[in-house]
Amino acid sequence: MYHYDSSRITIFESGSALSQYFKNILPYLFVAVAAALWGCVGFFVEYLDQHSFNTNEIVAFRFVSATILLYLFLVFSKPERLRIKWKDLHYFIGTGLLSISFFNWSYFTAIRETSLSVAVVLLYTGPAFVVVLSRIFFKERVTLQKLLALIFTFLGIILVAEVITGGGEFSTYGIIIGVGAGFGYALYSIFSKLALKVYSPLTIIFYTFLIASIFWIPVSGIYTIDSMARLTNLSTLSWIIGLGFLPTVLAYLLYTEGLKKIEPGKASITAMTEPIAATMIGFFMFGDNLNGLQITGILFVMTSVMLIHIKRKKGIRA
């Protein structure tokens, strides 16, 4: 006689629920890991700066090395991903020129005109722009949860960057350029989300970096004999390749992959963990001290990320 075993059904359903939970949280993990990788960019920049490369050269080498790595991977494994339609080129001009190139220039200019901590906070006005632009282009609702998450993350980054204890006066130009960096940062989420309707993340990031490279090569002058001569050092070359892969190719691939499943507004808020990741790396690997305000700031940002994820789990519309 057949015996109905309810425990098996319960276990099966629990396993299914757990699987669905991980499926839902995976895009957020992709974005968070991408943010952590972006937070590591300072390792590579510091090394290359110590070896006499200027800011423009470092940015150019970052994009060129990323383009070469992606091309080699795609041409041997997925050559079909290299094909795009000319009519869609505006997507990649948006991600590569209007977003990546513009925000890098604006960000480094803001650092010079203000300070690193202030520039970081101004850069992370980006998610607020994403929420507004997503409302315009994708009809995303601006919910109370999103507004609270934005407030928490902004306050958290201010505390982590120690802006309120830094003092000083900054130029109006520097502040405007810093906010411009946030706007350029936001444009990547918007253009990428539009391009994802047609192309894979690999295709998007390849053409993003290709167009960024075309812009930065003449600006930086890395084609000069002096710059090329320094690439004969294998250690320097390995750091440039690392810069092109870890905080660039891999980070943007994970972020763009995450955008396939979650709204740009939520993704950009989650990515605001980047300065937190950089701070934590400094604490654990370099012995940097964290004060009470910085720890409070980290808790603010972590709370905001949990807030937007809990909202998704409960099924509340965004």
C-alpha angles and dihedrals in degrees: 000000000000114000118207109226108199092182091067091053090049093049091047092049091046090051091049091049091049091049091050091048092055090045090054096045096043096083089052090050090051091053093044092050089047089053091049090052091050087052088059094059090096090070091062097038092052093051094047092044089055088053094059101263114140125221096264091050092050092050091047094048089049093056097038094050090047091051093050093047092049093046093052091049095047098042092055100036112020109014091161088068089066092067118096135161117250090229088064095053091103090071091062095041084056095050098035104037110017094038116024099029096039096046093047091052092044093046096051090044090051090052090054094045098043123005137285094259094049092044090053092053092047090049090055092060079087096094090056088056090047092054091051095043092045088055089053100042104027102025091237113171117244099227132188089248091057092048092049091047091051092049093048094048094046092049090045094053091047089055095044092048089047092227093151091058096041100075120183135119123266133200121257087232091057092050093048092048090048092054087046088058088055090051092049089048089053094051092067091065092049099046092041092052090052092047092049088069087069110017141044122251090252092056092047097051093043094056091039091059093038092058091042089052093050088055099043100044095072092035093053100037093222089149091072120111091245094055094044092048091059090057091069087079104095093207092054091045091052091052091051090050089048090051090051094049113034108037093024120033097024095039096049092042091055092045093048091046089052090052089063091071107027136048119268090239093056092043093052092049090050090049089059085085086083097094088043090054091049091050093048092048089053090050098048101033105031102028095244114168123242118208128205094265092052092049089050089051092052090052090051092054094044089050091053092051091049089048096058091044094049088051090057093048093053090052096240110157119247 
